[in-house]
Amino acid sequence: MKNRKVLISVSVMLVVLLAGCVSNKTLSKYKAGPADFTLQLLHFADIDGNEEIALSSVDEFSALVEAFKADETYGESTLVVSSGDNIIPGPRFYASEQKAVRAITGSNEPGHVDIAFLNYLGVQASAMGNHDLDASPGEFADAIQVEEKNGIEFPGSLFPYLSSNLDWSTDSEMVKHMGTNGADAADLKGKVASYAVTEVNGEKIGLVGASTPLLDTITNVGGITINPPSRTIVDLAAVIQPSIDELKAAGINKIILLAHMQQIAIEMELATLLTDVDIIVAGGSNTRMGDSTDTLYGADEAFEMDYPYETMDANGMPTLVVNVDGDYKYLGRLVVSFDAEGYLITKDLKKNKEINGSWAATEENVSELGATPNKDIVTLRDAVQSVITAQYGNALGYTSVYLDGRRSQVRTQETNLGDLTADANLWYARQLSEVPVDVSIKNGGGIRTEIGSAVVPPGSIDYSQAVLSAPAANKEAGTAAGAITEGHLRATLRFDNGLCTLTATAAELKGLLEHAVSETAEGSTPGKFPQIAGMKMVFDASKAAGSRITSLEILGADGSVKDSVVANGAIVGDADRKFRVVTLNFLYNGGDAYPFGDLSAPDRRNLYEGAAYGEDTDYPDEVLSNDPGKNNSFSRTGGEQDALAEYLMEFYPSANKAFDNAETDLSADIRIKY
């Protein structure tokens, strides 16, 4: 069951070293006393990636939770937590609104299905993740609140969301959900707070939350104030520490930090800067921690780090950092003892190696444990799946190749899916615009998953051997092989950002793209990395940020070079000549810190109908009436899902006219080279 040999990923360790993390320090000379209390910590995070995997795994995942809670030795001492990213716009987010789901839950608020799953799993607290806020603080508040439909009451979240570096009081929606810091977690259900206390088998455990200080650049924070303003790790630790100190002052000597930092290197560094934190449950990075006693889920290639990571806090006391990969693929299990003073007994970790680690949500593990899935989760999952199946039965176009939307690829290089959606945005904008549109820019972080499958052959753990294929035929949904459906678009373009056009000078266009590649580095996956159309560029990642673009050319409809904007790193010709750009309203409004607000005369025009992020459309009604087709009802005019749907129906409408530009290695990419 837990015996597959695994490898350590060099790339993740490089991230740790580059981040300046303290790695494998010699542990404190403090000698803990005899065991006084043993905790069984069950943890997970990041249910925000592959839709099909999450829904197919949640029943086995629930069985693991049920089995460990029933364990004769450790069951009564169980604490279940999440480190955030529990809800995200996408198929199951919107399936929450449908009759088949609300008839079970009593709510029709988008996103509440995942809250219901966490309630059934017995989650006692969660960190605030970035994707939890993607649809806006108001939508998040709706998802966690009590609701009633047709006599059925949805209880809201039966646990609090915690973050000690967010000021909720400055947002008109979240201020209504603020709870009292340090209260019992059970009394904070449906609330947000900095920290809470929960009782586990007679012992009080302190729970502190923390969110990435870059939250406002990667999600929709509304009026929430993010601390620290400096965004540095040292200052972040200083913001978190008072919550820990208040718990200590209240007599709590076992403290867990639920942190959603996006890169595990940051949680590992925080561990060395804080005091009196025993365990940090990391989130946002999908780091797959495990060891040689753990099995992998499906096609996963290897564990990236040993479980748990051991280090010392700022006072030289032991601290553990744990994390598991997302999408309900793995349940983290940490059984660890404390002495009477509340100090970790780390010498027992080796003894518990067989039971500690990442437990894959597989039928094999469930069978060996004699476990049974949670019936309520299965019923709700089936209802959600029925809605999604209907969406995946709505074919919009076809592809004969795998469309690469993997985080590791779409945030680091040009991909064929990035090209396809950027092309669609450019074509669509040209249909809706009276003024010619030259280029398209979008962020790789807005592409949330692939369209198709990547499967490692049985018996192999080498991901380079993965077979990449177009979407398989779906007998239940009635779609043929290669069909790109409404469900796929909802999943991969799940934010459905509105499109807008604007004017940028040659110098400003270079500046936008300099920002887009400013964080590209070995082992880094910045969401701001661009996917483009109507141009091609070369950049040098070894150069200083702001001086990386060495070549930029505007292309004609036939792919020929129409204008050379940058050569040898310098602007060619008039730096003030103008280009018309189509981009996402998310980016224009400051998402991923794109500097659109610095443009001299943007002359912005929104292509989308209705309001988005608090804005009214300013595009003339007569131009909106030129929507290329209005042949779908799931995305508004001017939404990027609508753009791709219309583009597919126009150019790739059948299996005989399928998209066929296969994904290429970085060395063979054309639009973005470095």
N, C-alpha and C positions, 0 to 999 in steps of 0.2 A: 504493500500500500504506500508507505512513505520510504521508498528505498532507491529512487532513481538518482544516479550520479549527475551532478550538475557542474556548470562552469561559472566562474566569476567574470562579469563583463568588465573589460578594461576601460571601456568608454565611460561608464558611470564613475569609476574611480578617478578618471581624469577630471571629470566635472568636480568631484570633491576636492581634488588638489588645487584646481584652478580657482575654486571659490575661497581658498585660504582656510579650509576646514582643518581642525585638529583631527588627525586620523590615527586611531589605535594608540592613544596615549597610554602610558603605564597607569594602571588604576590606583586609586587611593590606597594608602597604607592602613586606612581605617579597617578594623576587624569587627565585623558585625557579630552581634550576639546570637543566641539560639533563635530559631524561627518562632515568631509569635502569631503571625497571620500570613496566609497564603492566598494570593489573588489569582483568579483566572480571568485575564483580559481578552475579550474577543473584539476584534476591530476590523474596519474596512474603510474604504473611501472611493471616490472617483467612479461613480456609476454613470459615466457621461460619454462613453465611447461607442462601441459596437452594439447597436440595438438588439440584433438577433441573439448575440451571445448573452447579453444581460438577461433577456427574458427566458432564454432556454436554460440559464444557470440558476436563476433565483430559487427554483424549487429545491435543487440539490443543496444550494447554499443554506436555505432555511433548515434543511435536514441536519446539516452540520451544527448549526446553532442549537437546534433542539437537542441533539445528542450530547453536546458538551455541557449544556445546562443541566442535563439529567445525569451527568457523570457522578458516580457515587463518592468519589474522592474530592472533586473540585467544584461540582455543580452549584452548591449553595454559596460559593464565593465568586460568582460570575458577575462581571461588569461588561456591558455591550456598548460600544461607542463607534461613532463615525467621525472622520476628519474632513467631511464636507464634500461638495459637488454631488449631492444626493439627487438634485433635480436639474434638468436642462431642457430647453426648448427642443422639441423633436417629436417623433411618432408617439411615444407613450405619454409625453407631456400633453399633447393635444388630444390623445385618445381619452383623457380624463373627462373631456367635455361631453362625450357621447353617451347615449341612453344606456347601452349595455354595461357601461362602467358605473354611471351614477345610480343605477338601480341597485347596485351592490353596496356602494360606499356612502351614498347620500350626499355627495358633493359633485358639482360639475366644474370646479375650478381647475384650470390647467395646472399640471404638476402635482396634484394632490395624490395621485396613484403611488408615487414613490414614497411620499410621506406615510401612506397606508402600509406599504411594504415594511418600512422601518418600524412602524408601530407594532406590526405583527412579529417582527424580529426581536422586539423588546429593547430597542435602542434607548439608552438613558441620557445621552447628550451627543451633540454634534458640533463640530467647528463650522463656522460660516465659510463656505467655499465661494469662489468667484462665479461658477456656473449657477449656483443657487439664486443669484441675483440677475441672471442674464435677461430675463423678461421684464425686469424692473422690480424695485422694492415692493411696489404695490401688488404685483402678481405673486411675489414670494409670500407676502403677508396673507393674501387670499388662500394660498396653498396650505398654509399651516393653521388656518383658523377653523373654528367650529362652523359647520354648515349643515343644513337639513334640506332634503328633497324627498317629497312624497312620503313623509313620515319616517324616513331613515336618517339618522343623525351621524354625520362624520365628526369625530371627536377633535379634529385638528391634530397637530403633532403632539404626541404624549411625552415629549422631551423638549428641552430648550436648545436653541442655537447659541453658541458662545463665541465671543471674540472680545478680547481685552483691549484691542487697539482700534476699535471702531466706536465712534460716537453716534449712537442711534438717534439721539434726541434732536439732531438737526434735520432729520427727514420726517416729513409730515405723516407718512404711513407707518414707519417703524417705531416712531415715538409711542404709538398706541399699543405696541407689543413689548414695551420694555418691562423687564422684571427686576426684582431686587437682587443685586449682587450678593452671592453667598447663601442664597436661599436653597432649600432642598430642591434638587432637580425635578422631583415629581410635582412640586408646587409651581414649577416654571414651565409647565407644558404650554406650548403655543407661544412662548415668550423668547426674547433675546436678552442676553446678559453678558457680563464680562467673565464671570465665574460662578460656579455652583458647588454644592456639596451633595453627595449621595452616600447612602449607607449600604454596605455590602457585608452580609453575614456579621452584623454587629460592629463593623469598623467603618468609620467615616473616611471617605475619599474625596479629596479636593479635585475639581475639574476646572481647568482654565482653558479658554479658547484664544486663538490668534489667527489672523488672516494676513495674506501678503499685503505689504504696504503699497504694492503696485495695483491694488484692486481697481482703482478708478481708471486705469489705462486698459483694463482687459474685460471689464463688464459694465453694467449699467447700475451705478451706485446711487442714482438719484441725489438726494440731499445728505446722504450719510457722509460724515467726516472721517477721513482716513488718517491714522497716525502711525509713525511719526512723519511730519512734513518732509524731513530729510531723506526718508526711505532707506536709511542705512541700517545694517543689521545690529550694530552696537546701540543705536538709538531705539530700535525696535525692542531690543532686550530690556532697555530702561523703561519702556512703556508697559511691557508685560509684567515686570518684576513686582510692582506694587500689588497686583492681584494675588500673586503667590505669597507675598509678605502678609497680606490681610488674612489669608487662609491659615498661615502659620500662627499668626497672632490669636486666631480663634481656636488654636489647639489642634489643627489638622496637620498630621505629620506624614501623610501619604498623598502626594500630589501628582497629577497627570496633566500634561499640556497637550491639547488637541490643536495641532498646528496645520494650516493649509498654506504652504509657502511656494508651491509650484515646482521647486527644485529641492531635492532632499539635502543637498549640500548646505542649504540655509538652515534647515532644522538641526543638522549636525553641528553647525557653528553656534546656533542658539544654545544648544546643550552646554557648550563650554562657557557661555557668557552669563547664563542664569544661575541662580542658587536655589536649592531645595526642591527642584523638580526631579522626580524619580524616573518618570517615563515620558517620552515625547512620542505621540502617535502622529506620524507625518501624513501629509496629503497633498494632492495636486500634481505629483510627479509621476504617478503610476510606477514607482520603483518596485520591482519584483524581488523582494527579499526572501531568502530561503536557504536551505542547506542540503547536504547530501542525503538527508533522511526524508526530504520532501519530494512529492511528485509534481510534475508540470501539468498545466491545463492545455489540452488540445495541441495546437501547433506552436505553443510558446517554446522558445528555443533554449532558454537558460535562466537561472536565477542570477540577478545582477549584483547582489550583495548578500553577505551572511546575515542571518536573523538570530538574535537582534544585534544591533550595532552598539558596542560598549564604549563609553568615554567617561570623562569626569566633568563635573560642573565647575563653576568659578571658585568654589571652595575646596576642590579636590575630592568631592564625594561622587560616588558612581551614579551615572545616568544612562538609561537605555533609550535607543531610538528604534522604532519599529514602523514598518510600512508593508503593504501588499499591493499587487496590481489590482485594477478595478474591474468594473462590469460584472460584479458578483462572481468572478472567476475564482477568487481566493478569499478565504476567511483567515485572518491572522489570529493566532492563539498564543498567548504568553502566560505561562504559569510561573509565578515568581513569588518568593517569600520575603517578608520584612521581619526585622527583629522588634523588640518591645519599644525601641526608640523611633521606629518608623524608617530605619535605614534598610536599603536593599541588601539581600544576601545573594551576591552575584555568583558565588561558587557553586550554587545549585543549578545554574543555567546549563552546564554540561550534562548534569544528571537528567535534566528535563528535555534534552535535545530531541528525543523521539516524539515528544508531544508538542513541543513548541515549534513555531514556524508558520509557513503558508500552507494551509489545507485547501487543496484544489477541490472545487465543487463538481466532482465527477461521480458518476454512478458507482465506480469502483470503491471510492472512499466511503460513500454513503452506505453501500452494501456491507463493507467490512465493519462499519460501526453499528450496523443493524438499525440505521436511522430511518425516520419517516419524514417526508416534507410536510410543512405546515399547510393544512387544508385550506385555510383562508387565503394564503398567498397563492396557492394553485388556482383557486376559483377566480381570484381577481386577475391573475396573470392570464388565464384563459380568455377572460372577457376583453382585456386589453389586446391580446393577440388577435382576437376576432376582428376588432376594429382595424388593426394594422394590416391584417391579411387583405381586407377589402381595399386598403390604400395601395398595397403592393400588387393588386390586381388591375390597377389603372395604369396601363402602359402608355408612355409618352414618346418613347423613342427606343433606339437599339444601339448596342455596342457589341463588337466582336472581340473586344479586348478588356482586360482588367483596367479600371479607372482608379488611379492611385491617390487616395486621400488620407493615407496614414500620417499621423502626427510627425513621425520621424522623417518623412519625405517632404510633405507639403509645407513644412516650416523651415526647410533647409535647401530646397532646390525646386526648379521647375518640374511640374508633373503634368501628365496628360489630363488629369481631371482639373488641375489648376488652369491649364490652357483652355479646356472646354468651357468652363464657366466664365473665365475672363473674356473669351471670344463671344460667348452668348451675351454678356453684358454690353460689349461694344456694339454688336449687331443690333441689339434691342434698343440701345440708346440712339443709334442712328435712325431707327424707324420712328422714334418718338420726338426727334429733335429737328427743328428747322435749320439750326446751325450745325455744320459738319462736326462730328466728334472724331478725334484723332486716336486717342489711346484709352486703355482700360487699366485700372489699378485696383486690386483687392488684396486683402491679407490672407495668408495661408492659414492663420488661426481660425478663420471663419469657415473653413472646410473641415467638417468634423469626423468624417469616416470615409472609407473607400466604397466604391460601387463594384461589387464582385467579391472574390474570395482569394485568400492567400493560405494555402494548405501545405504543411510540411509532410512529406511522405511518412508512412508508418515506420517506426523504428529509428527515425532520424531526429536529432535535436539541432541540426544545422539549418538555420533559417535561410541561408543562401540557396538551399535546395527547395525552397517553397515554390509551389506551383501557383502562378498567378493566373486567374481565369475570370472571364466575364460572368455576370450573374447567371446562375443556373436556372433551368426551367422550374417554375413553381406550380406544381400540380394543383395544390389547394387553392391558389389564387387564380389559376388558369392562364398563366403567362408563359411564353416561350423562352428558351434560352436567349440571353442577351438583352432581355427587356429592361429598360430603365423606367422605373415607375414613380408614381406620386410618392410612394413610401420611401424610395431611395432619395428623392429630392428633399423630402421633409427631414430625413436623417442627416444627410451630408451638408445641406444648406439650412440647418435647422433654425437659424436666427431670422431667416427671410428678410434680411436688411433691405431697405428701400434704396433705389439707385438715384444718384443725383449727378448732374453735369456741372462743370465749372471751368474757368479759364486759369491757366498757369503759364507764366513766362518760361522760357528755356531754362533760366537759372533756377526758378522755383520748381520746375519739374525735376531737375537734377537734385534739388534739396529734398524733395519728397522721397525720391528713390534712395538717396543717401541715408535718410532716416530708416527706410524699409530694411536696409542691409546692415545697419549700424551695430546690431548685436549678434550677427552671424559669427560663430566660432565653433571650434571642435567641441562636440558634446552638448551644444546649446540648441534649443528648439524654440526660438522666439516667434510668438504668434504674429508679429508685425511683418515677417518675411513676405515678400510680394509674390503674387501671381499676376501676370500681365498679358496684354494683347495690344496689337498695333505698334509694337516697338520691340527692340531687343537691346540687351545691355550686357556689359562685362564689368565685373568689379573685383577688387583685390582685398580679400578679407584680412590680409596681414597689415594693411595700412590703417591709419588712425580713422576712427569713425568720423564721418563728414568729408572724408577725402578718399573714398573707396571706389567711386564710379570712374572707370577709365574709358568707357565707351558707351554711347547711347545713340541709337538710331531710330528714327520714326519710319515705319513701313507703309507702303502703299497696299491697296487691296490685293495685289498679286504677289505680295511678299518682298517686292523690291524696295531698296532704300530710297525714301522720299526726302529725308532731311537728316543730316548728321548734326546732332546736338552737342555731343561730347566726344572729344578725341584726345587720347593721351592725358586724360584727367582734366582737361580744360574745356570750357564752353567754346564752341565753334560759332563764329558769326555773331549776330545781334543777340545779346543775352536777354533782351526784353521782347523778342518775338513771341507770339502767343500760340498756345495749343489748347484744344478743348479736351477735357478729361472726363471720363465717367468713373465714378467710384461709389463706395457704399456710404450711406448716411452715418453709419457707425464710425467710420474713419473720419469723415468730415467733421463730426461733432467731437473729435478728440480721442476716439478709441485707439488703443495701442499708441497713444501719444503722437499720432500723425500731425504734422504742423500745418494742416490746411488753414487754420486760423491765421497764419502769418502771410497768406497770399495777399498781394497788393490790391488786386481787383478781381475777386473770384467769379463774380456774376453767376452765383449759384442758381440752378434750376432743379427743382425736385421732380422726378419722374413718377413718383408713387402717389397713389390716391390716399386721402385721409391723413391722419396725424401719425407721427412716429417720433418717439423720444420727446414728446411735448411740442412738436412743431406742426404747423399747418402746411399743407402743400401750397406752393406758390407757382406751380406750373399751370399755364392756361388750360381751361377745360377743352378748348378746341384741339389742342395738341394731344391731351390725354385720350381723346376719342380715336386717335390713330393707333391705339393698342394693336400690335401685330396680329392678334387672333382672338384674345379673350376666350380661349377654348378650354380653360380649366377654371375651377371654382375654389381651389384650395389656396391660391396665392393672389393677393391684390395686384392690380395693375401697377407696374413699377417695382414690384418685389423681385429679388434675385431668383426665387424659385420660379416665378412666372417667366422671367427672362430665359432661364434654361429650358423650361417646358416648351415655350414657343419656339426656341431655337432648335430643339430636338425634333419637334413636329415638322419644322420646315426643312431641315437638312438630313435628318437620320430617322425617317418615319417607319422603316421596316427592317426586317432582318437582312434583306437584300441591299439595303442602303444604310448599313450600320456604320457607326463611328469606328475607325480602325487604326488610329494612331497609337501604337503600343507605347507603353512607358519605356523610357530609356535611362541608361546610367547618366550620372552627372556629366561625364566626359562627352556624351553625345547630345546633351541638351543644346537648344538653339537660341531660345529667347533670353535665358539667364545663364551666363557662364562665369565661372570664377575658379 
